[in-house]
Amino acid sequence: MPKKERLLIEKTRQQAIKQELYILLLTKREETAVTKAATTANVTVINEAANMGAISPNAGKIKNRALLIGFLIPMIFFSVRRLLNNKIIAKSDIEANSDIPVLGEIGHYKDEESQVAVKRNSNTALAEQFRSLRTNLQFLLPDPENKTIFLTSSMSGEGKSFAAINLAITFAISGNKVVLIEFDLRKPKISKHLGIDKSTGISGYVIGQYGLDDIIIPSGIDDNLFVIPSGHIPPNPAEMMMMPKVDDMFARLQQEFDYIIVDTAPAGLVTDAVLLNRFASTCLYIVRQGYTFKQQIQLANDLKRTNRIPKINFVINDVVHTRGYSYGYGYGYGEHGSGYYQREKTFMDKVRGRIKGIAKPKRKYK
């Protein structure tokens, strides 16, 4: 076959092959288009896709949950702490366990060196609390013959001697002639706190070594306040309190003094307060916040129920508002006898004042 004819036949053959392939592809495309047009979609697009930010984690929910947990954890902690606490914290702890009235409260005293917290013209919150206690006692004892006030507690360390000293000073600065008797013959503290020699005292008077005038000592704090120290610690304090000379002493003191403040031994440990109750016009039972156990309130209830100390009233000592309980005496007489008493500002109060001063714009006056 001639060369040119052979080349033409090859080109024709290649053209036929490509033409058939092209026709096949066109046929497939038309079939696919028909099939696609006949198929109904089961998905409807409502909104077009858009970037709405992070879906997870949800920052708002996490913040709300964190705030909620932040509030719940302290509440649960303090609730559990309160349930597990077995000491007197609030006035409600006493009211829930006793029907004996709470006559007053005494705040926390920071000065550990001196136990004298009340002075003339003193306008501190603590002094106002003792004045309030004095007023309540005067309403409780309107009869001039009722002038003997006993102080006792459940155990040592509840502030019984501190309360006796400052209550006696409060009565003395009001113009009453007061004698403070250190009748805790087992563990006397008043003479030590006031710097008085206790060698001449009750124990020496009872055995006839001294007369009553010999043991009545000026307090050195106020002209109206006198102190009878305990004397040497006797081997038999309970029997000594039952001697007739003790009756003679109280009979004479009631004639010479307006008020008799007696610091006795803790009633929860010994019977001294019960033995001396025959002279008491009223008895102040000292409980200390965060120190006295709740079950010790039952001791005061038993003393009243059995009529061993029938005229008994509670006084809460060492009250600190950060423990969850305080009436907060926020007013009193000023330094010059007028105005209101402002409590001493704490460090945090000063910081808050500085912040408010910076945030509040200063006014300019023309």
Secondary structure, DSSP 8 states (H G I E B T S, - for coil): --HHHHHHHHHHHHHHHHHHHHHHHHHHHHHHHHHHHH---S----S--------SS-HHHHHHHHHHHHHHHHHHHHHHHHHH--B--SHHHHHTT--S-EEEEEE----SS------TT--SHHHHHHHHHHHHHHHH--STT--EEEEEESSTTSSHHHHHHHHHHHHHHTT--EEEEE---SS--HHHHHT---SSSHHHHHTTSS-HHHH-EE-SS-TTEEEE---S--S-HHHHHTSHHHHHHHHHHHHH-SEEEEE---TTT-SHHHHHGGG-SEEEEEEETTTSBGGGHHHHHHHHHTTSS-SEEEEEEEE-GGGT----------TTS-S-------HHHHHHHHHHHHHS------
